[in-house]
């Protein structure tokens, strides 16, 4: 999670919502994908941290199926990202804090555990939750003070 938090801080430095993600590949014992929010800088609504990391991991592994991987992200994935995690066949997801407004893993929806889908994901939540949450709270507090968000 510390690596994902480091990615979130890169987003923060770019004035993006501080969400970070890494993808760990167990057989090679290395991180094969990294990402942080880039929606504002890339003018791309799909440029979420998880999507960035999955694209990089797919290139590194030479395949869209990200089996033997663990995706670690600072915030509970949204519906788009949770769906992409399922579609990429990622077996393990670890996330920091819940997202009560858009969470699609535990909070609002449970896409990663939905038995109607073709793949289920093992989920661990609440890892370094307070640190992940504080990054977001501090960012939005600052944005509101500046009249930006």
N, C-alpha and C positions, 0 to 999 in steps of 0.2 A: 504494500500500500504506500510505502514511502516513495517509491518510484512514481506511482500515479499522482501523489501529492506534488512531487517535483514538476510533473507535467502540468498540473493545475496552476502552479505558480508561473509557469511560462505563459499560460493563457492570461493570467492576471497581469503580467508585465506588458502584454499586448492589448490590455484593456478589454479582454474577452471575459465572459463568465468563467470563473476558475474551476473548470472540471477537467480532470486528467485521467488517462487510461494507459495501461500497459497490458500486453499479452505475453504470458510466459508459456514456453514450449517445454514440457517436461523431458522428452527424450534427449533434447540437446542441452537442457539445463541453462537456457538463455531466454532473454526477452527478445521476441521476434517482431513486436509491434508496439509503437508508442503513438500517443495522440493527445491533443488537447483541443478544446473548443476553438474553432476558427470561423465561426459563422459570420462575424462582422468583417474580419479582414479578407475573407474569401467571397463574401457576398453570396453565401451558399447555405440554404436552410438545412442541408444534410451534413454539414461539416461539424458534426458532433465529435467529441473525443473518441467514443467507441468506434465510430465509422472510420475515422482517420487511422486508428490502431489496427482495425480489422483489414483495411486495405493494405497497410504496410505488412502485416503478418502474412496475408495471402501471397504477396509478392515474395517475401522471404522464404516461405515454405513451398512456393510453386503450386499452390492449390487453393481453391475457395473453401474447401472443407478444413476447418481449423480444429481437427481432432487432436487429442493429446495436449490441448491448450487450456489455460486458465486466463480468463479476462478479469482484470482488476481495475475498478473504476471508483472514483471518489463519490459519485452520486448515483442513486438508483436509476437505472436506464429508463428512458421514455419508451412509448410504444414502438417507434421506429427502430430504436437501437435494440430493444428486447427482441423484436421480430428478426432483426439481422443476426443477433446472437443465436437464436433458434435455427435460422436458415443456414448459418455457417457451421452448425453442428458442434458448437463449442460446448464441451461437457461440464465446465466449471465456471461459475461466476462468483466473484467476491466484490462487494461494494461497501462503501463507507456509510453515508447517511441516506435515510429515506427521503423520497421526494413526494410530499403530500399533494402536490399540484399536478404532477405528470408521471409519477412512478408506475411502471408497468410490470414490475417483478413481484412486488409484495403489497404496495400501498393501494393503488387504484385498480390495477389489473394484475393477473398472475400468468402472464404469457409464457414464462419459462417453465411452468408446471402444468400448463393446460393439456389435458389428456387427448384433446381433439387434434392437436398438432402432431407432426411426425417426429419430434425430438423433444426431450425434456432436459433441463439443465439443473445441476446441483447448485444450490445457492447458499452462500454464507454472507450475511449482512451485518452491519454494525461495526465493521473493522475500522478503528480509529475514527469513529463516527463524529466525535466532538471536534476533532481537528478539521475534518472534511467540512462539517457544517459551519464552523467558524469562518473558514475561507469564504464561503458563499455569503454568509450573513454580513461579514465585514465589507465585501464587495458591493452588495446591494445597499447597505447603509451609506457607503461613500457615494454611490451613484445617485441615490435619492437626495443626499445633501448637495450634490452638484446639479440637481434638477434634470438628470439624464434618463433615469428609468423609473 
